[in-house]
Amino acid sequence: MKNLIPLLKSYYIIPSFLIIVLIYRITLAPSVVEIDSGELAAVQSLLGVAHPTGYPLFTLLGYLFLKIPLSGSRIFQLNLLAMIFCIIGLWFFYCSIRMILLQMRADSITNKRKGSAKNIDYIVIAASTLSLFLLGFSKTFWLQSTSVEVYSLHIFLMNSIIYFILKADFESNKYWIWAAFFLALGFSNHMTTILILPGLIYLFIAKLKFRSSTLRIASLMAVVFFVTVIVIYSYLPIRASKAPVLNWGDPSNLKNLIRHVTGKQYRVWLFSSAEAAMKNLNYFFKNFLNEFNWIGILSGFAGLYYTLFKKRRLGIFFILTFVLTVLYSVNYDIHDLDSYFILAYIVFAFMIGSGIYWVLHVRGKLFFILFSILIFLSIPYQIMNNFQRVDRSRDFVFEDYTKQALESMPENSLLISYQWDYLVSPSYYFRFVENFRRDVAVVDKELLRRSWYYKQIERNYPQIIVGIKPKIISFLKALKPFEEGEEFDPRLLERLYRGLIAGLIDTNVDKRAVFLGPELVQNELVKGHIYLPAGVRLIPDLFFYRVVRTDVYHPMRHNSISIRFPERVDYYSDMIRRFVSNMVVLRMRYEIRHGRIEIAKGLKKDFKLHFSGVRLPPDLEAL
């Protein structure tokens, strides 16, 4: 037993991390998931240029990781890399919270507060381990470990920056240089890294004051920072000049590079309205309990009080970073907002660790035992509570939907859609990385508003725009002042844009099968935001509307569907369910109208199998 205690004190963290790795591996996604997953995986696989802000470090690390000979598909390997990034991020977090608690331990021993050094050692172990688990199994943090996304690397880099800031504040000024280097890596991945900068500056000035040596260290930090950022971001213009398959924004020149890196096209959703900010703030507070249970939240507030009392500089750093992150994030009016709060959750986890330490340290033995039991029980509760929310181990819905949708179209078809989250983004991976139905040209209707997108189409599917070159030239001429921030004619621009889409349909419908996404027909077409060229009509196919010239019956390429919907219901899989079930109903009616009753019955069977929670209209129910 005497030999076991030192062993526990030295190696207790190994089984803790093994538990986290095991559970993370269980919930790992096997394939592409929603939003940017497919696009980012394709960019990493093919060394392309991703959507703003380009994410060059993320792209390069993913590309290098794929060089390691591992079993499984590329998308699985990149999902695994996301898990590794989160694990490394947790390691830096653990090292940081342990560093903080050891500083508090040293103060406690110096001040001869209650409890021996040996007891405080065990309290440090308990508090650092428990806060590690509470952060690692918080919903949003855990979710980033399941699939390829830039926020997994963001987690790693934010925790590493905090670690070196703390090393610099507690130990040696040489670590400010390391903090600057990792800050540069952070900016080379995600621009919200700026949210940690005010806290860094505060701690830097609070410790070093305004001296000549401070200016010298700051200058060296600036050199390290800017050289690192410039070197990594140079990837974008260098690679863009090679016209890769995916070349978002075409940042091959300085003007495009600045526009891309600053995310100009997304600013419209930033600080859009006070109503949006209040809605998002309300969402943040409602969701907070899913991130940390009640015990964790109460410990966090206790930890904030104790940190302000014991380490005021550190407490102010926490408050500053937390508040700035929340205020910035709630003013970004997008659907997938959760990941923007990650830095706030990381900071709160530090408060939780301090709070657990304080409660265990200052109270009596009975309270120590009861609180220890309670907080230890809260860990499995949090794991079970969030498991269903984050488990992606059986998520094949985006792969099934994308592959079957592409397979439903004849060779060399053209699809116009703006289902980025469910179809367009996943199709980048399957078409260009796995070479699955690469012959199908998938055109994002919204990206047709961007000048760079026509170069990408010209690179990958030049045949579909041959007939509309004059329209493209006219549109790009009208678009140029808009993209450069000059005065432009919005009515002219919109008219040319609608005419361009109509021309794209008209010049292709006689050469290849042309399809429109249901969202485009049911929203844009109905509202008059786009129009069809004269002499064409729409018929419902299995997943999309097909554009045809005549009313002659058009058979489907495939007559059945087989999509593995997840057991849990979320926004993205539910949207796919709605799209497909609605199109199947419309196709059933089309088959009945043309006397193909058996085909309609087969579709009804598929409908009953895949959409058990969706009611068929009465006339089709009786079929």
MIMAR-421915 format. One line per 8 residues: for each residue y, z, x of C-alpha. Coordinates in steps of 0.001 Angstrom, whole numbers, plus 500000, padded with zeros to 6 digits. Layout:
BEGIN
Y/Z/X | ...
END
This chain:
BEGIN
500000/500000/500000 | 502367/500789/502872 | 501791/497318/504303 | 502284/495720/500881 | 505828/497021/500374 | 507368/495330/503461 | 505423/492183/502567 | 506889/492246/499057
510414/492723/500422 | 510023/489759/502784 | 508134/487203/500697 | 508745/488093/497029 | 510807/484937/496557 | 507884/482580/497318 | 505874/483338/494136 | 509133/483267/492172
509856/479711/493278 | 506221/478683/492795 | 506481/479754/489137 | 509683/477739/488700 | 508190/474656/490389 | 505056/474854/488243 | 506952/475124/484960 | 509435/472422/485990
506524/470108/486807 | 504975/470748/483398 | 508168/469648/481616 | 508867/466624/483869 | 509442/463304/482072 | 506858/460595/482864 | 509152/457675/482080 | 512684/456587/481218
514655/458817/478871 | 517935/458388/477006 | 521486/457481/478056 | 521892/456428/481712 | 518357/457135/482940 | 517181/453510/482976 | 520354/452132/484548 | 520465/454804/487269
516777/454345/488105 | 517330/450592/488392 | 520389/451076/490609 | 518487/453441/492902 | 515497/451097/493052 | 517502/447927/493719 | 520514/449312/495615 | 522934/448299/492909
526263/449700/491743 | 526117/452191/488861 | 528669/452825/486127 | 531859/454669/487168 | 532279/456490/489405 | 529546/454597/491211 | 527513/457580/492516 | 526878/456125/495999
525234/459250/497454 | 522916/459554/494460 | 522008/455871/494759 | 521252/456020/498479 | 519202/459227/498289 | 517125/457800/495436 | 516541/454551/497323 | 515392/456455/500433
513154/458761/498397 | 511373/455744/496919 | 510367/454779/500461 | 508050/457812/500532 | 504559/456603/499533 | 503827/458643/496404 | 501571/457863/493470 | 503084/456971/490112
505764/454623/488873 | 509206/454430/490416 | 510779/456088/487403 | 508362/459014/487719 | 509198/459378/491422 | 512915/459433/490642 | 512355/461996/487886 | 510482/464039/490498
513472/463736/492836 | 515690/465187/490095 | 513344/468165/489928 | 513537/468582/493714 | 517344/468495/493639 | 517363/471296/491047 | 514880/473374/493056 | 517045/473044/496182
520073/473957/494080 | 518266/477109/492923 | 517441/477967/496529 | 521128/477821/497472 | 521941/479899/494386 | 519389/482522/495362 | 520726/482677/498924 | 524263/483043/497543
523557/485765/494978 | 521496/487688/497544 | 524404/487412/499994 | 526791/488801/497366 | 524474/491667/496437 | 523827/492581/500061 | 527592/492814/500560 | 527755/495161/497568
524771/497084/498976 | 526575/497537/502295 | 529630/498859/500460 | 527477/501241/498419 | 525772/502684/501507 | 529093/502976/503361 | 530676/504785/500422 | 527551/506972/500040
527174/506135/496396 | 524151/507211/494381 | 520784/505928/495561 | 519196/505509/498970 | 519288/502274/500981 | 515591/501710/500192 | 516190/501912/496430 | 519178/499593/496698
516989/497072/498559 | 514676/496912/495553 | 517645/496594/493213 | 518910/493611/495247 | 515452/492030/494979 | 515311/492603/491215 | 518862/491428/490480 | 518697/488280/492627
515273/487275/491264 | 516155/487893/487632 | 519426/485963/487840 | 517512/483150/489566 | 515099/482908/486630 | 517849/483184/484014 | 519749/480289/485579 | 516657/478204/486343
515437/478441/482752 | 518805/478095/481047 | 518644/475066/478750 | 521089/472641/480385 | 520155/473503/483970 | 516438/473198/483241 | 516934/469918/481392 | 518467/468301/484492
515198/468873/486356 | 513191/466744/483920 | 514558/463225/484479 | 516708/461048/486713 | 520402/461827/486316 | 523355/462449/488624 | 523681/466049/487413 | 520519/467156/489237
522151/466237/492550 | 525390/467772/491220 | 523513/471072/490752 | 522248/470958/494333 | 525699/470177/495751 | 527662/472691/493645 | 525347/475484/494698 | 525512/474436/498335
529326/474346/498254 | 529435/477853/496775 | 526962/479057/499395 | 529103/477872/502311 | 532295/479146/500682 | 530684/482589/500480 | 529424/482359/504070 | 532953/481527/505169
534486/484343/503117 | 531938/487015/504101 | 530987/485997/507649 | 532577/483307/509839 | 535403/480785/509513 | 533165/478070/510968 | 531504/477794/507553 | 534728/476421/506049
533863/473166/507836 | 530441/473122/506238 | 532063/473846/502871 | 534355/470834/503390 | 531388/468627/504307 | 529385/469577/501216 | 532528/469289/499094 | 532776/465684/500317
529135/465121/499381 | 529948/466522/495954 | 532832/464094/495494 | 530508/461302/496632 | 528277/462105/493693 | 530405/463329/490781 | 534157/463676/490429 | 533931/466930/488453
533399/468483/491881 | 537196/468796/491770 | 536736/471756/489424 | 535520/473942/492286 | 538423/472958/494546 | 541055/475421/493145 | 538653/478316/493687 | 537911/477159/497230
541633/476896/498021 | 542257/480361/496564 | 539538/482023/498656 | 540620/480101/501756 | 544238/481255/501492 | 543320/484778/500332 | 541186/485312/503430 | 543074/483417/506143
546665/483842/504866 | 549363/481457/506136 | 548905/481383/509883 | 548850/478653/512527 | 545053/479086/512844 | 544756/478531/509084 | 546508/475177/509373 | 544191/474201/512216
541062/474995/510184 | 542500/473241/507104 | 543249/470121/509157 | 539716/470012/510524 | 538334/470485/507016 | 540484/467603/505770 | 539238/465305/508538 | 535589/466164/507828
536140/465750/504090 | 537917/462392/504138 | 535715/460821/506824 | 532573/461803/504884 | 533930/460548/501559 | 535130/457237/503033 | 531843/456595/504840 | 529723/457244/501746
531986/455377/499301 | 532067/452375/501633 | 528626/451659/500214 | 530213/450425/496985 | 532341/447523/498316 | 529725/446603/500925 | 526921/446393/498395 | 529082/444844/495650
530003/441994/498006 | 526289/441083/498055 | 526300/440571/494249 | 523320/442826/493408 | 521491/442492/490106 | 523412/445498/488737 | 527008/445450/489919 | 529061/447510/487489
532790/447057/488001 | 532261/444698/490964 | 534073/447078/493399 | 534069/444467/496152 | 537876/444641/496563 | 540278/447569/496816 | 541734/447183/493315 | 538322/447158/491630
537091/449958/493891 | 539953/452275/492926 | 539510/451453/489243 | 535775/452125/489497 | 535887/455324/491538 | 538576/456870/489322 | 536605/456022/486163 | 539558/454313/484522
537559/452943/481587 | 536441/456441/480530 | 539882/458065/480490 | 540320/457152/476836 | 537935/460026/475946 | 539674/462570/478187 | 542285/464853/476520 | 542058/462679/473410
543087/465326/470852 | 543411/469050/470216 | 540928/468717/467344 | 538272/467292/469667 | 538909/470067/472205 | 538502/472802/469570 | 535329/471161/468248 | 533849/471063/471759
534970/474618/472544 | 533250/475814/469394 | 530123/473920/470472 | 530244/475564/473903 | 530282/479082/472485 | 527548/478302/469926 | 525344/476822/472637 | 525985/479611/475142
523233/481820/473723 | 520691/479028/474301 | 521671/478976/477946 | 521310/482719/478506 | 519830/485267/476117 | 521786/488272/474890 | 520638/490446/477790 | 521801/487821/480262
525167/487379/478542 | 525857/491130/478407 | 524802/491430/482057 | 527187/488598/482915 | 530209/490314/481409 | 529198/493572/483085 | 528898/491679/486349 | 532349/490151/485982
533839/493641/485547 | 531906/495014/488522 | 532735/492047/490753 | 536444/492363/489991 | 536153/496063/490839 | 534108/495668/494042 | 535012/492155/495288 | 538260/491192/493591
538650/487899/495476 | 535174/486822/494443 | 535761/487861/490834 | 538946/485785/490674 | 537054/482823/492186 | 534436/483132/489435 | 537011/483369/486628 | 539081/480488/487989
536070/478170/488350 | 534531/479129/485000 | 537743/478724/482984 | 538757/475432/484620 | 535279/473965/484058 | 535235/474906/480376 | 538830/473768/479727 | 538241/470405/481398
534889/469804/479715 | 535951/470590/476150 | 538715/468011/476518 | 536202/465238/477247 | 535207/463870/473860 | 531731/462449/474479 | 528393/463080/472804 | 526397/464128/475905
528811/466887/476906 | 526363/469669/477875 | 525961/468670/481514 | 529725/468958/482099 | 529424/472732/481579 | 526841/473142/484364 | 529263/474584/486933 | 530406/477194/484388
526769/478190/483774 | 526116/478484/487520 | 529153/480728/487954 | 528105/482869/484990 | 524641/483278/486547 | 526351/484850/489584 | 528031/487284/487213 | 524637/488040/485650
523183/488919/489063 | 526109/491233/489808 | 525797/492826/486380 | 522080/493534/486745 | 522699/495029/490175 | 525463/497274/488852 | 523516/498525/485833 | 520385/499245/487883
522378/500879/490671 | 524699/503291/488877 | 522467/504591/486083 | 519710/507202/486100 | 515998/506621/486710 | 515016/506454/482997 | 517731/503920/482245 | 516662/501987/485341
513088/501709/484028 | 514066/500801/480450 | 516619/498202/481485 | 514217/496700/484043 | 511527/496288/481357 | 514017/494795/478928 | 515440/492227/481334 | 511993/491297/482671
510825/490651/479107 | 513895/488510/478490 | 512679/485961/481079 | 509503/484847/479234 | 511499/484951/475991 | 514064/482566/477474 | 511345/480275/478835 | 509606/480090/475457
512898/479703/473604 | 514057/476748/475723 | 510694/475125/476488 | 510621/472946/473375 | 514246/471943/473892 | 513709/470661/477431 | 510063/469561/477563 | 510004/465825/478344
506361/465640/479440 | 505365/463494/476466 | 508559/461484/476077 | 507516/457858/475872 | 509718/456903/472928 | 512338/455062/475012 | 509710/453191/477015 | 507765/452264/473878
510840/451205/471927 | 512321/449167/474769 | 509089/447450/475757 | 508026/446635/472212 | 511514/445455/471312 | 511571/443121/474332 | 507997/441983/473676 | 508842/441159/470050
511163/438337/471155 | 510056/434828/472254 | 510437/433742/475871 | 513976/433322/477213 | 515507/434981/474164 | 519047/436324/473993 | 519731/439765/472550 | 523269/440995/471847
523431/444752/471249 | 525277/447905/472209 | 522386/450372/471971 | 523124/451605/475485 | 521484/455019/475119 | 518195/453824/473639 | 517665/450198/474675 | 520204/448519/476981
520040/451150/479727 | 516204/451486/479658 | 515889/447683/479650 | 517662/447519/483024 | 514808/449472/484552 | 511930/447698/482813 | 513304/444163/483226 | 514630/444343/486769
512427/446975/488437 | 509085/446582/486663 | 509771/442883/485893 | 508760/443421/482265 | 510174/440560/480162 | 512882/439758/482690 | 513212/436416/480909 | 514979/438135/477999
518752/438261/478431 | 520087/441555/477055 | 523863/441369/476642 | 525839/444549/476008 | 528406/443622/473393 | 530851/446318/474566 | 530657/445292/478222 | 531743/441786/477215
535215/443360/477148 | 535109/443772/480961 | 535871/440964/483420 | 533245/442025/485986 | 530449/441740/483410 | 530668/437944/483328 | 529885/437821/487051 | 526799/439914/486430
525686/437614/483606 | 526356/434598/485836 | 524188/436211/488508 | 521235/437049/486230 | 521347/434714/483192 | 523751/431840/483913 | 522133/429594/481285 | 523426/431650/478335
527133/431220/479168 | 527151/427546/480190 | 528491/426450/476797 | 531330/428990/476600 | 532939/428710/480038 | 536343/427621/478564 | 536272/430587/476152 | 535468/432965/479001
538351/431619/481099 | 540805/432060/478203 | 539562/435568/477467 | 539696/436684/481116 | 543241/435372/481415 | 544306/437466/478419 | 542271/440440/479690 | 543827/440545/483167
547134/442276/482237 | 545186/444864/480202 | 542920/445740/483141 | 545868/445936/485525 | 547897/448226/483268 | 550510/445626/482362 | 551791/444520/478966 | 549238/442529/476994
548795/441015/473552 | 546115/443122/471782 | 545797/440726/468842 | 545269/437731/471097 | 542777/439668/473200 | 540759/440753/470170 | 540800/437265/468657 | 539549/435706/471879
536898/438404/472230 | 535523/437793/468733 | 535615/434054/469278 | 533738/434489/472545 | 530887/436411/470835 | 530691/433801/468084 | 530655/431066/470741 | 527886/432854/472654
525746/432836/469514 | 526642/429273/468500 | 525916/427651/471883 | 522551/429407/472290 | 520987/429430/468828 | 519647/425864/469162 | 518334/426419/472722 | 516642/429816/472492
515937/432600/470029 | 519082/434688/469496 | 518914/438250/468182 | 521547/440805/467165 | 521017/444563/467267 | 520935/446237/463829 | 523844/448479/464800 | 525944/445412/465502
525137/443781/462150 | 525388/446909/460013 | 528597/448155/461646 | 530594/445494/463466 | 529704/442526/461270 | 530104/444384/457980 | 533500/445759/459059 | 534691/442358/460262
534970/443378/463916 | 532914/440305/464826 | 531974/437190/462902 | 529120/434695/462906 | 529677/431032/463692 | 529580/428638/460755 | 526199/427406/459576 | 524044/430327/460709
522360/433160/458854 | 520491/436328/459725 | 516876/437234/459024 | 515339/440643/459781 | 512803/440490/462587 | 510674/443457/463619 | 513408/445265/465616 | 516500/443067/465354
518189/440437/463241 | 517383/436903/464300 | 520125/434279/464072 | 518867/431016/462521 | 520321/427793/461135 | 517916/427310/458220 | 516230/429427/455580 | 512771/428300/456684
510300/431168/457156 | 510279/432511/460720 | 507136/434435/461707 | 507320/437485/463938 | 505961/437301/467460 | 504116/440577/466794 | 503295/442100/463417 | 502912/445783/464328
504671/448671/466036 | 503322/451589/468040 | 506020/454023/469174 | 505140/457517/470392 | 507874/459654/468869 | 508206/463179/470310 | 507309/466163/468155 | 510777/467629/468485
513615/465898/466659 | 516687/465072/468710 | 519684/462828/468204 | 518421/459949/470351 | 514832/459645/469165 | 516061/460103/465591 | 518423/457134/466001 | 515509/454972/467176
513508/456147/464184 | 516348/455130/461871 | 516867/451731/463505 | 513202/450780/463458 | 512287/452180/460037 | 515229/450373/458434 | 514313/447079/460118 | 510669/447418/459039
511781/447907/455414 | 513984/444816/455619 | 511175/442793/457211 | 508712/443893/454519 | 511068/442544/451868 | 511463/439318/453845 | 507678/438875/454014 | 507312/439538/450269
510098/437074/449509 | 508148/434386/451373 | 504812/435321/449833 | 503311/436988/452924 | 502005/440029/451054 | 499266/440908/453558 | 501735/441012/456416 | 503996/443243/454307
501055/445577/453622 | 500319/445760/457356 | 503926/446736/458019 | 503701/449356/455285 | 500664/450853/457030 | 502595/451049/460324 | 505541/452548/458487 | 503402/455322/456985
501863/456039/460374 | 505097/456248/462395 | 507707/457370/459864 | 505943/460036/457824 | 509208/461826/457157 | 510985/458714/455870 | 510600/457560/452275 | 509925/453965/451404
511977/452449/448579 | 510065/452658/445238 | 509401/448890/445047 | 507746/448913/448489 | 505914/452184/447836 | 504094/450442/445003 | 503040/447525/447233
END
